[in-house]
């Protein structure tokens, strides 16, 4: 069987910033382009780092915002969910359809019983299925 290489799977539509870019501008780039990270490059385009949405959690925590704001102000209230009996292909379809990476699993009363992430799906697939070359 032929091997699958990174070049066959990678995205070549990259968003970059320089080390001098303000955090607010990087965040705006990520939001405007609906992406989870920007690559940090030098003036010659060499990779120097990466800034992800997860990094913004640390940024907010370390900046100690002046106003105390409840999560309710920022949380998503139209949450897409799954039940424990939903087949995983439906979960994957739902994640792709809604562009989400986290899918809460609820019982018939809407009680939270778990969470499935795109990482969970990828880990499962990596153990049960060999990729087919393009």
PyMOL commands that set and color helices and strands:
alter all, ss='L'
color gray80, all
select helices_A, chain A and resi 6-9+23-33+53-63+71-73+88-98+118-128
alter helices_A, ss='H'
color red, helices_A
select strands_A, chain A and resi 16-17+37-41+47-52+81-82+102-106+112-117
alter strands_A, ss='S'
color yellow, strands_A
deselect
rebuild
show_as cartoon
